[in-house]
Amino acid sequence: MSSARKKSKWGGLLMGPFMVCVALVALWKNETRFDYARAAESTQSVIDLNGLQAGELISMTGSMDQQLSFPGEYVERFTGHLVVWRDAQIYAWQEDEDDDGTTWSMRWMSNLERNSRNSRIVQRLSSNRFMPEGFVVGDLKVKRDLVEFVDPVKTIDAQALTLSNGEIALKLRLQEGALYLNKGATSRLGDERVHYSGILVPETGTYFGKFDGVRGVADETDRRTGFFASIISDSGILHHIVAGDREVAIATMKSHIGRLKWMVRGVGTAAVVLGFLLFMSTIVGFLFHIPVLGSIAHTGVFALSLIIGIPLALITIIAGYLASQPVVLLLILGVVAAAILYVANRGATSQASFKGNLEREFGRQLNDSDLTELEFIQLALLAQADSIIGTGEEKMLRQWAKKHRWDEAKYNQMMKRAMDGVTPGSGKHVNEGHLETLMRLALADGTLSSHEVTAIKHISRRAGYSNNDLNAMIRRLRSEDGATAV
């Protein structure tokens, strides 16, 4: 095996599980993220600043300066924007390695990839973010540090920008809708470009955050830091300027966090599936030897990754959502508890009704042992519907006895009681009577186990009754039982 192939296999074995773990944690964190829209709803709406105490969480709606401007490094100024992003790219070689070797391709990339073909290339343009020194919403000054925005980002027409007098700016040219830095190579290798986008200053805006006695500052009570907070864009900060009045702004924030959550859910689920795909692609040879997974593996590793990855991601999403919504969780638990209580009460009432009817029929009180013995007798009568108890039926009867911890003597005694009740030439209608009595005894027991259900179905099929017949009989008996109970 080649060194490249070994590296590829180790990469799949390690990277696959790592990707799955990271994606699952990100999905969980996404569901428990800081809800800045909900926090915004909880703020105190103020009209003026008089009487406000430092530390209060406020929202304030007011007019904004749509001629707000600030310098832009490569360009003179940006006017009419709250924030501007500069996206720099360079045209260079990308190196990809796989089992088949190395593949080279030229493409636009945000950061220059360091490889042998790019060794002589230097990236001069950089991405950046630009904002004014501060903001004003109505009469409220807002500190720029940590401020966040949720309004739509618009592309800025590069043709409307005025270049500055800087050394790099003087070499930029408008080309293909961007500011372009041409390095002179025929292949365009090393050429660079920048695109601009930003959020427009609204005529009316609303600020949500904390008042420090002078201006609006970030409320960092729930601030989130770390790797996962970064990848899902969960700052935990309330310090927002949003277009429109308070009601419109909150609606925009709700829409924004909703889109963000669904985006992370989609990307996270895809990452879980891809992680399983990377891992199982390297061990596909072993999967064929596993009974259940082996048969699924024949349909393809991708299908297997979907079958495992999507349910796992959905379970994580649902669990995280419920953990972050205690009211919803308590409501669901309450509904489940009520349903269980209803079923238990209904079962106890039904069981008592069946048992009462049987006691009147047999003329005596029946305990659990009596019900078990009578149930066995009816089962044995059905088992010899054609006057012969087959090997399979006898096995079922002995398993029944074993489950109820009967010894051989007890088994023989109960079989004798069953045989004493056989009427020669009884026919189908008697078998149906046995089956009906058997089902009533089973329903009156209240402890019907899986082996009892299996035995009843098996022996009933031999006597000529299908599962549909049994279900129809149970529905009829329950209906009659309900009428009796009333």
KOLGURO-976351 format. One record per residue (C-alpha): residue number from 1; x, y, z. Coordinates in nm, 4 decimals, m for minus. Each point is the difference from the previous one (the first is absolute). Example, Ala and Ser with C-alpha at 12.3 -4.5 7.8 and 13.67 -1.06 7.14 Angstrom:
(rec 1,(1.2300,m0.4500,0.7800))
(rec 2,(0.1370,0.3440,m0.0660))
This chain:
(rec 1,(0.0000,0.0000,0.0000))
(rec 2,(0.1392,0.3438,m0.0969))
(rec 3,(0.0754,0.2714,0.2530))
(rec 4,(m0.2693,0.2233,m0.1519))
(rec 5,(m0.2607,m0.2743,0.0325))
(rec 6,(0.0952,m0.0610,0.3648))
(rec 7,(m0.0315,0.3712,0.0738))
(rec 8,(m0.3404,0.0074,m0.1722))
(rec 9,(m0.1294,m0.2926,0.2081))
(rec 10,(0.1266,0.1488,0.3255))
(rec 11,(m0.1542,0.3313,m0.1019))
(rec 12,(m0.3398,m0.1642,m0.0496))
(rec 13,(0.0222,m0.1983,0.3237))
(rec 14,(0.0894,0.3079,0.2052))
(rec 15,(m0.1643,0.2865,m0.1844))
(rec 16,(m0.3369,m0.1756,m0.0438))
(rec 17,(m0.0763,m0.0531,0.3716))
(rec 18,(0.1495,0.3404,0.0824))
(rec 19,(m0.2312,0.1681,m0.2515))
(rec 20,(m0.3022,m0.1883,0.1359))
(rec 21,(0.0795,0.1015,0.3588))
(rec 22,(0.0584,0.3654,m0.0906))
(rec 23,(m0.3198,0.0132,m0.2070))
(rec 24,(m0.2118,m0.1581,0.2753))
(rec 25,(0.1343,0.2411,0.2630))
(rec 26,(m0.0616,0.2925,m0.2391))
(rec 27,(m0.3582,m0.1196,m0.0585))
(rec 28,(m0.0584,m0.0187,0.3756))
(rec 29,(0.1555,0.3432,0.0587))
(rec 30,(m0.2113,0.1407,m0.2817))
(rec 31,(m0.3221,m0.1059,0.1708))
(rec 32,(0.1131,0.1471,0.3333))
(rec 33,(0.1434,0.3200,m0.1485))
(rec 34,(m0.0650,0.3480,0.1394))
(rec 35,(m0.3290,0.1292,m0.1405))
(rec 36,(0.0643,0.3680,m0.0612))
(rec 37,(m0.3509,0.0483,m0.1416))
(rec 38,(m0.1549,m0.1224,0.3254))
(rec 39,(0.2447,0.2152,0.1975))
(rec 40,(m0.0982,0.3010,m0.2126))
(rec 41,(m0.3672,m0.0565,0.0828))
(rec 42,(0.0850,0.0148,0.3715))
(rec 43,(0.1649,0.3419,m0.0202))
(rec 44,(m0.1654,0.3158,0.1300))
(rec 45,(m0.1224,0.2218,m0.2832))
(rec 46,(0.1048,0.3618,0.0629))
(rec 47,(m0.0807,0.3260,m0.1729))
(rec 48,(0.2584,0.2243,0.1649))
(rec 49,(0.3027,m0.0516,0.2203))
(rec 50,(m0.1130,0.2084,0.2965))
(rec 51,(m0.0308,m0.2041,0.3174))
(rec 52,(0.1709,m0.3086,m0.1393))
(rec 53,(0.2281,m0.1860,0.2382))
(rec 54,(0.3332,m0.1473,m0.1035))
(rec 55,(m0.0206,m0.3727,m0.0677))
(rec 56,(m0.3574,m0.0037,m0.1282))
(rec 57,(m0.0771,m0.2057,m0.3107))
(rec 58,(m0.1736,0.2284,m0.2445))
(rec 59,(m0.1299,0.0359,m0.3520))
(rec 60,(m0.0241,0.3369,m0.1688))
(rec 61,(m0.1406,0.0917,m0.3391))
(rec 62,(0.1091,0.3142,m0.1835))
(rec 63,(0.1196,0.1545,m0.3217))
(rec 64,(0.3499,m0.0692,m0.1321))
(rec 65,(0.2427,0.1960,m0.2146))
(rec 66,(m0.0153,m0.1535,m0.3474))
(rec 67,(0.3043,0.2053,m0.1042))
(rec 68,(0.2169,m0.1698,0.2609))
(rec 69,(0.3491,m0.0520,m0.1467))
(rec 70,(0.3354,m0.1462,0.0969))
(rec 71,(0.3360,m0.0674,m0.1745))
(rec 72,(0.0560,m0.3234,m0.1944))
(rec 73,(0.3791,m0.0467,m0.0433))
(rec 74,(0.0151,m0.0860,m0.3750))
(rec 75,(m0.2920,0.2381,m0.0659))
(rec 76,(m0.0543,0.3537,0.1277))
(rec 77,(m0.3210,m0.0488,0.2019))
(rec 78,(m0.3128,m0.2082,0.0367))
(rec 79,(m0.3187,0.2017,0.0319))
(rec 80,(m0.3438,m0.1125,0.1145))
(rec 81,(0.1066,m0.3310,0.1571))
(rec 82,(0.0009,m0.1324,0.3563))
(rec 83,(0.2723,m0.2504,m0.0775))
(rec 84,(0.1982,m0.1056,m0.3084))
(rec 85,(0.1814,m0.3269,m0.0667))
(rec 86,(0.2894,m0.0261,m0.2444))
(rec 87,(0.0515,m0.3479,m0.1455))
(rec 88,(0.3470,m0.0497,m0.1514))
(rec 89,(0.0869,m0.2914,m0.2299))
(rec 90,(0.3060,m0.1195,m0.1916))
(rec 91,(0.0198,m0.2191,m0.3095))
(rec 92,(0.2446,m0.2801,0.0749))
(rec 93,(0.0722,m0.3731,m0.0078))
(rec 94,(m0.1872,m0.2434,0.2213))
(rec 95,(0.1539,m0.3385,0.0776))
(rec 96,(m0.2198,m0.3047,0.0719))
(rec 97,(0.1304,m0.3405,0.1018))
(rec 98,(m0.1889,m0.3309,m0.0071))
(rec 99,(0.0676,m0.3699,m0.0627))
(rec 100,(0.0457,0.0700,m0.3701))
(rec 101,(0.2712,0.2595,0.0530))
(rec 102,(0.0202,0.3790,m0.0076))
(rec 103,(m0.2392,0.2236,m0.1952))
(rec 104,(0.0742,0.3671,m0.0736))
(rec 105,(m0.2586,0.2660,m0.0835))
(rec 106,(m0.0051,0.3788,m0.0210))
(rec 107,(m0.2759,0.1817,0.1845))
(rec 108,(m0.0925,0.3143,0.1929))
(rec 109,(0.0662,m0.0459,0.3725))
(rec 110,(m0.0261,0.2247,0.3052))
(rec 111,(0.3439,m0.0935,0.1325))
(rec 112,(0.3022,m0.1027,m0.2019))
(rec 113,(0.0618,m0.3733,0.0319))
(rec 114,(0.3617,m0.0757,0.0773))
(rec 115,(0.1320,m0.2563,m0.2484))
(rec 116,(0.2859,m0.0395,m0.2463))
(rec 117,(m0.1787,0.1725,m0.2902))
(rec 118,(m0.0968,0.3044,0.2085))
(rec 119,(0.3439,0.0502,0.1559))
(rec 120,(0.0757,0.3208,m0.1912))
(rec 121,(m0.3428,0.1590,0.0386))
(rec 122,(m0.0708,0.2700,0.2590))
(rec 123,(m0.3528,0.0961,0.1060))
(rec 124,(m0.0225,0.3764,0.0488))
(rec 125,(m0.3739,0.0600,0.0429))
(rec 126,(m0.1783,m0.1027,0.3201))
(rec 127,(m0.3552,m0.0405,0.1235))
(rec 128,(m0.1238,0.2393,0.2658))
(rec 129,(m0.3026,0.1543,0.1684))
(rec 130,(m0.0665,0.3743,0.0232))
(rec 131,(m0.2282,0.1935,0.2349))
(rec 132,(m0.0309,0.3576,0.1228))
(rec 133,(0.1364,0.1013,0.3411))
(rec 134,(m0.3488,m0.0203,0.1456))
(rec 135,(m0.3722,0.0111,m0.0780))
(rec 136,(m0.2926,0.2178,0.0963))
(rec 137,(m0.3595,m0.1276,0.0205))
(rec 138,(m0.2305,0.2906,0.0785))
(rec 139,(0.1621,0.1663,0.3017))
(rec 140,(0.1938,m0.3087,0.1045))
(rec 141,(0.3669,m0.0385,m0.0784))
(rec 142,(0.1016,m0.3635,m0.0555))
(rec 143,(0.3477,m0.1375,0.0566))
(rec 144,(0.1381,m0.1797,m0.3056))
(rec 145,(0.1837,m0.2758,0.1909))
(rec 146,(m0.1744,m0.3404,m0.0341))
(rec 147,(m0.2983,0.1511,m0.1805))
(rec 148,(m0.1951,m0.2499,m0.2137))
(rec 149,(m0.2321,0.0272,m0.2999))
(rec 150,(m0.2683,m0.2284,m0.1417))
(rec 151,(m0.1297,0.1979,m0.2991))
(rec 152,(0.0617,m0.1218,m0.3579))
(rec 153,(0.3495,0.0479,m0.1402))
(rec 154,(0.0130,0.1809,m0.3360))
(rec 155,(0.2728,m0.0130,m0.2644))
(rec 156,(0.1742,0.3356,m0.0507))
(rec 157,(0.0578,0.1068,m0.3585))
(rec 158,(0.3782,0.0361,m0.0313))
(rec 159,(m0.0482,0.2511,m0.2794))
(rec 160,(m0.1577,0.2446,0.2490))
(rec 161,(0.3080,m0.0047,0.2235))
(rec 162,(0.2789,0.2554,m0.0132))
(rec 163,(0.3512,m0.1419,0.0362))
(rec 164,(0.2295,0.1485,0.2606))
(rec 165,(0.3538,0.1283,m0.0648))
(rec 166,(0.1702,m0.2991,0.1626))
(rec 167,(0.2693,m0.1973,m0.1833))
(rec 168,(m0.2141,m0.3137,m0.0408))
(rec 169,(m0.3161,0.1939,m0.0848))
(rec 170,(0.1730,0.1756,m0.2891))
(rec 171,(0.0609,m0.3408,m0.1627))
(rec 172,(m0.3616,m0.1187,0.0305))
(rec 173,(m0.2251,0.0035,m0.3041))
(rec 174,(m0.3708,m0.0621,m0.0423))
(rec 175,(m0.0430,m0.3365,m0.1703))
(rec 176,(m0.2740,m0.2659,0.0005))
(rec 177,(m0.2004,0.1940,0.2605))
(rec 178,(0.2873,0.0098,0.2496))
(rec 179,(0.3130,0.1978,0.0777))
(rec 180,(0.2697,m0.2005,m0.1755))
(rec 181,(0.3770,m0.0180,0.0572))
(rec 182,(0.1617,m0.1329,m0.3180))
(rec 183,(0.3430,m0.1644,0.0440))
(rec 184,(0.0631,m0.0234,m0.3753))
(rec 185,(0.0043,m0.3785,m0.0469))
(rec 186,(m0.1834,m0.1342,m0.3072))
(rec 187,(m0.1509,m0.2805,0.2079))
(rec 188,(m0.1171,0.2585,0.2605))
(rec 189,(0.2057,m0.1883,0.2581))
(rec 190,(0.0428,0.2190,0.3071))
(rec 191,(m0.2665,0.2540,m0.1031))
(rec 192,(m0.2072,0.1359,0.2870))
(rec 193,(m0.3427,0.1581,0.0388))
(rec 194,(m0.2248,0.1443,0.2705))
(rec 195,(m0.3780,0.0117,0.0282))
(rec 196,(m0.1920,0.2210,0.2418))
(rec 197,(m0.3310,m0.0568,0.1753))
(rec 198,(m0.1743,0.1799,0.2840))
(rec 199,(m0.3150,0.0830,0.1942))
(rec 200,(m0.1703,0.3276,m0.0842))
(rec 201,(m0.0772,0.2602,0.2655))
(rec 202,(m0.3784,m0.0078,0.0513))
(rec 203,(m0.2084,0.3130,0.0221))
(rec 204,(m0.1374,m0.1310,0.3290))
(rec 205,(0.1793,m0.2533,0.2156))
(rec 206,(m0.0410,m0.1685,0.3375))
(rec 207,(0.2782,m0.0688,0.2453))
(rec 208,(m0.0055,m0.2927,0.2473))
(rec 209,(0.2612,m0.0219,0.2748))
(rec 210,(0.1118,0.1378,0.3349))
(rec 211,(0.0103,0.3631,0.1092))
(rec 212,(0.3191,0.0861,0.1908))
(rec 213,(m0.1188,0.3434,0.1096))
(rec 214,(0.1282,0.1761,m0.3109))
(rec 215,(m0.0456,m0.2252,m0.3011))
(rec 216,(m0.1056,m0.3445,m0.1183))
(rec 217,(0.2538,m0.2756,0.0596))
(rec 218,(0.0096,m0.3766,m0.0387))
(rec 219,(m0.1806,m0.2142,0.2559))
(rec 220,(0.2462,m0.2872,0.0501))
(rec 221,(m0.1918,m0.1843,0.2735))
(rec 222,(m0.0396,m0.3088,m0.2224))
(rec 223,(0.3111,0.0450,m0.2107))
(rec 224,(0.1207,m0.3194,m0.1723))
(rec 225,(0.3617,m0.0622,m0.0948))
(rec 226,(0.1975,m0.2915,m0.1332))
(rec 227,(0.0199,m0.2136,m0.3111))
(rec 228,(m0.3621,m0.1126,m0.0231))
(rec 229,(m0.1426,0.3441,0.0745))
(rec 230,(0.2150,0.1316,m0.2826))
(rec 231,(m0.0973,m0.2549,m0.2654))
(rec 232,(m0.3734,0.0423,0.0614))
(rec 233,(0.0225,0.3813,0.0453))
(rec 234,(m0.1330,m0.0006,0.3555))
(rec 235,(0.1482,0.3026,0.1769))
(rec 236,(m0.2532,0.0102,0.2834))
(rec 237,(m0.0005,0.3817,m0.0254))
(rec 238,(m0.2932,0.2398,m0.0175))
(rec 239,(0.1305,0.3140,m0.1718))
(rec 240,(m0.1977,0.0343,m0.3237))
(rec 241,(m0.0993,0.2746,m0.2394))
(rec 242,(m0.2895,m0.1083,m0.2215))
(rec 243,(m0.1996,0.1832,m0.2671))
(rec 244,(m0.3586,0.1022,0.0811))
(rec 245,(m0.1975,0.0611,0.3167))
(rec 246,(0.0132,m0.2371,0.2978))
(rec 247,(m0.2650,m0.2404,m0.1288))
(rec 248,(0.1511,m0.0222,m0.3496))
(rec 249,(0.3524,m0.0323,0.1412))
(rec 250,(m0.0947,m0.2881,0.2307))
(rec 251,(m0.1698,m0.1783,m0.2912))
(rec 252,(0.3205,0.0420,m0.2031))
(rec 253,(0.2071,m0.1421,0.2863))
(rec 254,(m0.2319,m0.3006,0.0330))
(rec 255,(0.0240,m0.0657,m0.3717))
(rec 256,(0.3787,0.0333,0.0088))
(rec 257,(0.0551,m0.2409,0.2897))
(rec 258,(m0.2465,m0.2434,m0.1589))
(rec 259,(0.1976,m0.0027,m0.3265))
(rec 260,(0.3256,m0.0337,0.1925))
(rec 261,(m0.1289,m0.2994,0.1958))
(rec 262,(m0.1257,m0.1783,m0.3105))
(rec 263,(0.3258,0.0677,m0.1811))
(rec 264,(0.1997,m0.1587,0.2843))
(rec 265,(m0.2466,m0.2907,0.0151))
(rec 266,(0.0447,m0.0658,m0.3702))
(rec 267,(0.3785,0.0367,m0.0043))
(rec 268,(0.0353,m0.1949,0.3255))
(rec 269,(m0.2122,m0.2898,m0.1252))
(rec 270,(0.1968,m0.0085,m0.3245))
(rec 271,(0.3244,m0.0026,0.2007))
(rec 272,(m0.1222,m0.2956,0.2090))
(rec 273,(m0.0823,m0.1966,m0.3156))
(rec 274,(0.3326,0.0971,m0.1608))
(rec 275,(0.1868,m0.1034,0.3156))
(rec 276,(m0.1606,m0.3434,m0.0073))
(rec 277,(0.0707,m0.0194,m0.3741))
(rec 278,(0.3702,0.0749,0.0512))
(rec 279,(0.0271,m0.2528,0.2812))
(rec 280,(m0.1957,m0.2829,m0.1599))
(rec 281,(0.1641,0.0454,m0.3386))
(rec 282,(0.3233,m0.1149,0.1639))
(rec 283,(m0.1526,m0.3013,0.1783))
(rec 284,(m0.2520,m0.1071,m0.2633))
(rec 285,(0.1787,m0.3329,m0.0343))
(rec 286,(m0.0731,m0.0844,0.3633))
(rec 287,(m0.3665,0.1029,m0.0200))
(rec 288,(m0.0886,m0.2874,m0.2309))
(rec 289,(0.0813,m0.2459,0.2801))
(rec 290,(m0.2459,0.1595,0.2473))
(rec 291,(m0.3448,m0.1674,m0.0236))
(rec 292,(m0.2257,0.3085,m0.0083))
(rec 293,(0.2384,0.2685,m0.1259))
(rec 294,(0.1427,m0.2382,m0.2560))
(rec 295,(m0.3279,m0.0322,m0.1866))
(rec 296,(m0.0499,0.3767,0.0099))
(rec 297,(0.3573,0.0597,m0.1168))
(rec 298,(m0.0885,m0.1750,m0.3250))
(rec 299,(m0.2230,0.2971,m0.0818))
(rec 300,(0.2973,0.2334,0.0306))
(rec 301,(0.1978,0.1789,0.2677))
(rec 302,(m0.1757,0.3303,m0.0752))
(rec 303,(m0.3424,m0.1543,0.0612))
(rec 304,(0.1276,m0.1503,0.3251))
(rec 305,(0.1389,0.3392,0.1042))
(rec 306,(m0.3413,0.1577,m0.0624))
(rec 307,(m0.1797,m0.2749,0.1929))
(rec 308,(0.2226,0.0503,0.3046))
(rec 309,(0.0904,0.3689,m0.0255))
(rec 310,(m0.3384,0.1669,m0.0578))
(rec 311,(m0.1859,m0.1661,0.2922))
(rec 312,(0.2953,0.0697,0.2312))
(rec 313,(0.0041,0.3673,m0.1030))
(rec 314,(m0.3793,0.0290,0.0397))
(rec 315,(0.0120,m0.1560,0.3474))
(rec 316,(0.2704,0.2491,0.1009))
(rec 317,(m0.2002,0.2932,m0.1395))
(rec 318,(m0.3212,m0.1070,0.1758))
(rec 319,(0.1788,m0.0686,0.3295))
(rec 320,(0.1793,0.3349,m0.0146))
(rec 321,(m0.3222,0.1833,m0.0843))
(rec 322,(m0.1861,m0.1580,0.2915))
(rec 323,(0.2908,0.0743,0.2349))
(rec 324,(m0.0207,0.3668,m0.0977))
(rec 325,(m0.3809,0.0129,0.0274))
(rec 326,(m0.0863,m0.1206,0.3533))
(rec 327,(m0.3638,0.1072,m0.0351))
(rec 328,(m0.0431,m0.2077,m0.3157))
(rec 329,(0.1843,m0.2917,0.1620))
(rec 330,(m0.2231,0.0129,0.3085))
(rec 331,(m0.3093,0.0231,m0.2210))
(rec 332,(0.1051,m0.3083,m0.1987))
(rec 333,(0.0836,m0.1906,0.3176))
(rec 334,(m0.3373,0.1002,0.1425))
(rec 335,(m0.1851,m0.1216,m0.3095))
(rec 336,(0.1957,m0.3290,0.0023))
(rec 337,(m0.0665,m0.0483,0.3722))
(rec 338,(m0.3706,0.0739,m0.0473))
(rec 339,(m0.0157,m0.2456,m0.2919))
(rec 340,(0.1739,m0.2717,0.2033))
(rec 341,(m0.2331,0.0629,0.2943))
(rec 342,(m0.3053,m0.0144,m0.2258))
(rec 343,(0.1146,m0.3240,m0.1648))
(rec 344,(0.0831,m0.1523,0.3394))
(rec 345,(m0.3388,0.0968,0.1459))
(rec 346,(m0.1824,m0.1160,m0.3111))
(rec 347,(0.1918,m0.3284,0.0062))
(rec 348,(m0.0733,m0.0553,0.3691))
(rec 349,(m0.3708,0.0704,m0.0532))
(rec 350,(m0.0133,m0.2280,m0.3035))
(rec 351,(0.1915,m0.2738,0.1801))
(rec 352,(m0.2324,0.0189,0.3012))
(rec 353,(m0.3054,m0.0192,m0.2277))
(rec 354,(0.1321,m0.3051,m0.1866))
(rec 355,(0.0907,m0.1704,0.3274))
(rec 356,(m0.3430,0.0724,0.1522))
(rec 357,(m0.1786,m0.1477,m0.3028))
(rec 358,(0.2189,m0.3125,0.0131))
(rec 359,(m0.0604,m0.0455,0.3738))
(rec 360,(m0.3744,0.0137,m0.0598))
(rec 361,(0.0373,m0.2513,m0.2828))
(rec 362,(0.2149,m0.2429,0.2028))
(rec 363,(m0.1988,0.0595,0.3203))
(rec 364,(0.2962,0.0764,0.2207))
(rec 365,(0.2724,0.2558,0.0673))
(rec 366,(0.3079,m0.0333,m0.2191))
(rec 367,(0.3497,0.0871,0.1125))
(rec 368,(0.3032,0.0470,m0.2291))
(rec 369,(0.0922,m0.3690,0.0261))
(rec 370,(m0.3545,m0.1029,m0.1018))
(rec 371,(0.0101,0.2311,m0.3020))
(rec 372,(0.3385,m0.1384,m0.1111))
(rec 373,(m0.1186,m0.3620,0.0309))
(rec 374,(m0.3279,0.0659,m0.1819))
(rec 375,(0.1875,0.1862,m0.2736))
(rec 376,(0.2347,m0.2988,m0.0453))
(rec 377,(m0.2956,m0.2413,m0.0211))
(rec 378,(m0.1696,0.2019,m0.2733))
(rec 379,(0.3318,0.0245,m0.1850))
(rec 380,(0.0462,m0.3795,0.0204))
(rec 381,(m0.3548,m0.0567,m0.1288))
(rec 382,(0.0729,0.2196,m0.3016))
(rec 383,(0.3338,m0.1759,m0.0549))
(rec 384,(m0.1739,m0.3328,m0.0682))
(rec 385,(m0.2584,0.1456,m0.2355))
(rec 386,(0.0457,m0.2974,m0.2360))
(rec 387,(0.0249,m0.2477,0.2932))
(rec 388,(0.3812,m0.0002,m0.0236))
(rec 389,(0.2398,0.2350,0.1798))
(rec 390,(0.2894,0.0634,m0.2353))
(rec 391,(0.3655,0.0257,0.0951))
(rec 392,(0.0011,0.3792,m0.0382))
(rec 393,(m0.3128,0.0407,0.2113))
(rec 394,(0.1348,m0.2293,0.2733))
(rec 395,(0.3197,0.2063,0.0046))
(rec 396,(m0.2033,0.3171,0.0428))
(rec 397,(m0.1993,m0.1536,0.2878))
(rec 398,(0.3136,m0.1176,0.1772))
(rec 399,(0.1585,0.3448,m0.0411))
(rec 400,(m0.3151,0.1472,0.1561))
(rec 401,(0.0341,m0.2366,0.2964))
(rec 402,(0.3692,0.0808,0.0362))
(rec 403,(m0.0661,0.3769,m0.0057))
(rec 404,(m0.2494,m0.0483,0.2851))
(rec 405,(0.2480,m0.2251,0.1862))
(rec 406,(m0.2138,m0.3109,m0.0158))
(rec 407,(0.1744,m0.3324,0.0521))
(rec 408,(m0.0695,m0.3153,m0.2045))
(rec 409,(m0.2642,m0.1220,0.2434))
(rec 410,(m0.1864,0.3309,m0.0189))
(rec 411,(0.0202,m0.0010,m0.3802))
(rec 412,(m0.1377,m0.3559,m0.0232))
(rec 413,(m0.2761,0.0860,0.2463))
(rec 414,(m0.1094,0.3016,m0.2041))
(rec 415,(0.0148,m0.1961,m0.3260))
(rec 416,(m0.2247,m0.2684,0.1558))
(rec 417,(m0.2505,0.2677,0.1051))
(rec 418,(0.0036,0.1307,m0.3539))
(rec 419,(m0.0493,m0.3432,m0.1565))
(rec 420,(m0.2866,m0.0782,0.2390))
(rec 421,(m0.1834,0.2972,m0.1469))
(rec 422,(0.0231,m0.1227,m0.3611))
(rec 423,(m0.3326,m0.0865,m0.1632))
(rec 424,(0.0372,m0.2385,m0.2974))
(rec 425,(m0.1063,0.1566,m0.3318))
(rec 426,(m0.0407,0.3440,0.1567))
(rec 427,(0.0721,0.1847,m0.3228))
(rec 428,(0.1005,0.3567,m0.0918))
(rec 429,(m0.2582,0.1837,0.2114))
(rec 430,(0.1376,m0.1574,0.3181))
(rec 431,(0.3525,0.0994,m0.1036))
(rec 432,(m0.1232,0.3579,m0.0396))
(rec 433,(m0.1526,m0.0198,0.3453))
(rec 434,(0.3334,m0.1211,0.1394))
(rec 435,(0.1777,0.2863,m0.1762))
(rec 436,(m0.2467,0.2586,0.1306))
(rec 437,(0.0319,m0.1321,0.3563))
(rec 438,(0.3787,m0.0035,m0.0412))
(rec 439,(0.0036,0.3667,m0.1075))
(rec 440,(m0.2294,0.1023,0.2880))
(rec 441,(0.2258,m0.1799,0.2477))
(rec 442,(0.3077,0.1653,m0.1522))
(rec 443,(m0.1606,0.3453,0.0203))
(rec 444,(m0.1114,m0.0630,0.3594))
(rec 445,(0.3509,m0.1073,0.1043))
(rec 446,(0.1511,0.3458,m0.0372))
(rec 447,(0.3527,m0.1437,m0.0315))
(rec 448,(m0.0082,m0.1191,m0.3612))
(rec 449,(0.3632,m0.0602,m0.1010))
(rec 450,(0.1647,m0.0282,m0.3414))
(rec 451,(0.0351,m0.3793,0.0226))
(rec 452,(m0.3739,m0.0301,0.0745))
(rec 453,(m0.0864,0.2131,m0.3031))
(rec 454,(0.2332,m0.2101,m0.2167))
(rec 455,(m0.1514,m0.3246,0.1247))
(rec 456,(m0.3570,0.1192,m0.0519))
(rec 457,(0.0716,0.1198,m0.3548))
(rec 458,(0.1894,m0.3177,m0.0936))
(rec 459,(m0.2585,m0.2453,0.1286))
(rec 460,(m0.2911,0.2104,m0.1285))
(rec 461,(0.1473,m0.0039,m0.3524))
(rec 462,(0.0157,m0.3822,0.0151))
(rec 463,(m0.3652,m0.0032,0.1006))
(rec 464,(m0.0781,0.2095,m0.3089))
(rec 465,(m0.0150,0.3541,0.1408))
(rec 466,(0.2011,0.2872,m0.1468))
(rec 467,(0.1371,0.3049,0.1817))
(rec 468,(m0.2869,0.2000,m0.1496))
(rec 469,(m0.2467,m0.2443,0.1551))
(rec 470,(0.1684,0.0452,0.3386))
(rec 471,(m0.0005,0.3796,m0.0296))
(rec 472,(m0.3668,0.0036,m0.0996))
(rec 473,(m0.0855,m0.2248,0.2949))
(rec 474,(0.1938,0.2239,0.2431))
(rec 475,(m0.1821,0.3090,m0.1281))
(rec 476,(m0.3360,m0.1730,0.0394))
(rec 477,(0.0810,m0.1234,0.3492))
(rec 478,(0.1200,0.3437,0.1077))
(rec 479,(m0.3170,0.1548,m0.1406))
(rec 480,(m0.2175,m0.2499,0.1866))
(rec 481,(0.2128,0.0502,0.3108))
(rec 482,(m0.0498,0.3762,m0.0226))
(rec 483,(m0.3759,m0.0452,m0.0268))
(rec 484,(0.0064,m0.2325,0.3019))
(rec 485,(0.2153,0.2412,0.1975))
(rec 486,(m0.2511,0.2802,m0.0632))
